[in-house]
């Protein structure tokens, strides 16, 4: 087993339900952990043979988040987790989404979800 970590993926999107949040994109910070198998064939050949492609899933997440409109942080987080879990190569995944400056006296608010196959 191996854990792939995608750290501090910063994306702008529409997030929230207050009037200004419906009109203006905001930053979200995404952290992802993915548990997957690395086949011996890939390790022995030092080639991407039947591995989980973290670059491809990251691109899908970026497009989904940038093009989406989300009222709830919970829905955004679940959408990202669902995208990751579409791959049978994923055994377990955890997604944390931070919304910086969501509260007046806090650096950010974050939501974390995980799923195990």
C-alpha positions in Angstrom: 0.0 0.0 0.0 1.0 3.6 -0.6 -0.4 6.9 0.4 -0.5 9.7 -2.2 -0.8 13.2 -0.7 -1.9 16.2 -2.7 -1.2 19.2 -0.5 -2.5 22.8 -0.5 -4.2 22.7 -3.9 -5.5 26.3 -4.1 -8.5 26.9 -6.4 -11.0 29.7 -6.9 -14.7 28.9 -7.0 -18.1 30.1 -6.0 -18.6 28.8 -2.5 -21.3 30.0 -0.1 -24.9 31.3 0.0 -24.5 34.9 1.1 -25.2 37.5 -1.6 -21.6 38.5 -2.1 -20.5 34.8 -2.2 -23.0 34.1 -5.0 -21.3 36.8 -7.1 -17.6 36.5 -6.3 -15.3 33.6 -6.5 -13.3 32.7 -3.4 -10.2 30.6 -2.7 -10.5 27.1 -1.3 -7.5 25.1 -0.2 -7.8 21.3 -0.8 -5.7 18.6 0.8 -6.1 15.0 -0.3 -4.8 11.6 0.9 -5.3 8.5 -1.3 -4.4 5.0 -0.4 -3.6 2.8 -3.4 -1.6 -0.3 -4.4 1.5 0.1 -6.4 1.8 -3.0 -8.6 5.2 -4.8 -8.6 5.2 -4.4 -12.4 5.4 -0.6 -12.0 8.0 -0.8 -9.3 10.2 -3.3 -11.2 10.0 -1.4 -14.5 10.0 2.1 -13.1 7.1 2.8 -15.4 3.5 3.9 -14.8 2.1 0.5 -15.4 -1.5 0.1 -13.9 -0.9 2.8 -11.2 -3.3 5.4 -9.9 -2.7 8.5 -11.9 -2.7 11.4 -9.4 -2.1 14.0 -12.1 -5.3 13.1 -14.0 -7.5 13.1 -10.9 -6.0 16.5 -9.8 -6.9 18.0 -13.2 -10.5 16.6 -12.9 -10.8 18.1 -9.4 -9.5 21.5 -10.6 -12.0 21.7 -13.5 -14.9 20.5 -11.3 -14.2 23.1 -8.5 -13.4 26.0 -10.9 -16.5 25.5 -13.0 -18.8 24.6 -10.1 -21.0 26.7 -7.8 -21.4 25.3 -4.3 -23.5 26.7 -1.5 -22.2 24.3 1.1 -18.6 23.3 1.9 -20.0 19.8 2.7 -21.3 19.4 -0.9 -18.0 20.5 -2.4 -16.0 18.2 -0.2 -18.3 15.2 -1.0 -18.1 15.9 -4.7 -14.3 15.8 -4.6 -14.3 12.6 -2.6 -16.7 11.0 -5.1 -14.5 11.9 -8.0 -11.5 10.2 -6.4 -13.5 7.1 -5.4 -14.6 6.5 -9.0 -11.3 4.7 -9.5 -11.2 1.1 -8.4 -7.5 1.6 -7.7 -8.4 3.8 -4.6 -8.8 1.8 -1.4 -9.3 4.8 0.9 -9.4 8.5 0.5 -9.6 11.6 2.7 -10.4 15.1 1.5 -10.2 18.3 3.5 -11.4 21.6 2.1 -10.5 24.9 3.8 -12.5 28.1 3.2 -10.1 30.8 4.3 -11.6 33.8 6.2 -15.1 32.2 6.3 -15.4 33.4 9.9 -14.4 36.8 11.2 -11.9 35.8 13.9 -10.7 32.5 12.3 -8.0 31.8 9.7 -10.3 29.4 8.0 -13.1 26.8 8.3 -12.5 23.4 7.0 -14.5 20.2 6.4 -13.0 16.7 6.1 -14.6 13.6 4.8 -13.2 10.1 4.1 -14.3 6.9 2.4 -13.0 3.3 2.5 -13.7 0.7 -0.1 
